[in-house]
Each structure stands twice: as C-alpha cells, then as structure tokens.
Amino acid sequence: MSHEPHEAAHAGLKLHTHTQGDETVIYCAGRLTLEHADVLKAHGKSLIPHTKRIVVDLKEVDWMDSAGIGTLVGLYVSARKAGCEFLLVNYNKAVRDLLGISHLLSVFEACGRAGMRFP
C-alpha cells in the first residue's frame, strides 16, 4: 500500500513524508530548532496511529538545538507507547555530537549499528 507523499513547510524547516506499507519516512530539511520543532512534533504525532514504523531522515538537517532533541525524544516516547517503532537515520556529525552530549545517542544509534542508511 503506497500513499501519496506529504509535504509540510515552515520557514526554516521542510518535511516530506512518504508512506509505503507499514513504514512512514519523514525527510527533514533545514533547521530543527525551537522556532520549527512544533511542525515536526505535530506531523509525527499525527502519523503514529496509522503506521507501525516511523523513520526520521535527518540528512538535510543542518542544525538542531535542544528543542529539536526534545521533539525527537517526545516522538520516540509517543511511538513506543503506541507500539510503533521510531528510528533516526542519516544524521550528521553535529547532530550525533548533540545526541551524545545529551546522553541520548544510545537510544537512537541502534539504526546506525544496523547499517540503516537511506539514499
């Protein structure tokens, strides 16, 4: 089952979503910061009841702050409570370092260990 891609944009953050089967991938581009994090939070939470797996691709995210981390953690917790798998992929060194400083890297790095990379 394939759905049409969904796009949402807010000044500074653009989301492109593609669903196929039980997996939804949210491609993020721009800045995941206090000014923009609510866009991802609302969009991600709206998807949780309708999918078994959410993958957030951060390949095009050039900056993330603590609000961005809070959004990712909130989505992770909401997904887990709903029995939905939540993964982060393609994050850059700056995002990886930020997750490490906040002691959250171990929560999200399992997909990196499994070699999950999206083009």
C-alpha positions in Angstrom: 0.0 0.0 0.0 1.6 3.3 -1.1 0.3 6.7 -0.3 1.0 10.0 -2.0 3.9 11.8 -0.5 3.0 14.6 2.0 4.9 17.8 2.2 4.7 20.4 5.0 6.8 23.5 5.2 7.5 26.1 7.8 10.1 28.9 7.3 13.4 27.1 8.1 12.1 23.5 8.2 10.7 21.5 5.3 9.2 18.0 5.8 8.5 15.5 3.0 6.7 12.3 4.0 6.4 9.1 2.1 4.4 6.1 3.3 4.7 2.6 1.9 3.1 -0.3 3.7 3.6 -0.1 7.4 6.5 2.3 7.2 6.5 6.1 7.0 9.6 8.1 6.3 9.8 11.8 7.2 12.5 13.6 5.3 13.5 16.7 7.2 15.4 19.6 5.7 16.6 22.8 7.3 16.8 23.7 11.0 15.2 21.6 13.7 15.1 24.4 16.4 12.7 26.0 18.9 11.1 28.0 16.1 10.4 25.0 13.9 10.2 21.9 16.1 6.5 22.0 16.7 5.9 21.4 12.9 7.7 18.0 13.2 6.1 17.2 16.5 2.6 17.8 15.3 3.2 15.9 12.0 4.9 13.0 13.6 2.2 12.6 16.3 -0.5 12.6 13.6 1.3 9.7 11.9 1.8 7.4 14.9 -1.7 5.9 15.0 -1.5 5.0 11.3 1.9 3.3 10.9 4.0 0.6 12.6 7.3 2.3 11.9 8.4 5.9 11.6 11.8 6.7 10.2 13.0 10.3 10.5 15.7 11.1 7.9 17.9 14.0 9.1 20.2 14.0 6.1 19.2 17.6 5.2 19.1 19.0 8.7 21.9 21.5 9.1 21.2 22.5 12.7 19.4 21.2 15.7 19.0 22.6 19.2 17.6 21.3 22.5 14.0 21.8 21.3 14.8 19.6 18.3 16.1 16.9 20.7 13.0 17.3 22.8 10.8 16.8 19.8 12.6 13.7 18.7 12.5 12.3 22.3 8.8 13.1 22.6 8.0 11.4 19.3 10.1 8.4 20.3 8.2 8.0 23.6 4.8 8.5 21.9 5.6 6.0 19.2 6.9 3.4 21.7 3.7 3.8 23.8 1.6 3.2 20.7 3.7 0.1 19.7 5.3 2.0 16.8 9.0 1.7 16.0 10.8 5.0 15.8 14.2 5.4 14.1 16.6 8.2 13.2 18.8 7.9 10.1 21.3 9.9 8.2 22.1 12.4 10.9 25.3 14.4 10.6 28.2 14.7 13.0 26.9 17.8 14.7 23.5 16.1 15.4 25.4 13.0 16.5 27.5 15.1 18.9 24.5 16.8 20.3 22.8 13.5 20.9 26.0 12.3 22.6 26.3 15.3 24.9 22.7 14.8 26.0 23.3 11.1 26.6 20.6 10.1 24.0 22.9 8.7 21.4 22.5 5.1 22.7 18.7 5.5 22.3 18.9 6.4 18.6 22.2 4.8 17.4 20.8 1.3 17.1 19.7 2.0 13.5 23.3 3.2 12.8 24.7 -0.1 14.1 22.3 -2.0 11.9 23.6 -0.1 8.9 20.3 1.6 8.1 21.1 4.4 5.7 18.7 5.9 3.3 19.8 7.4 0.0 
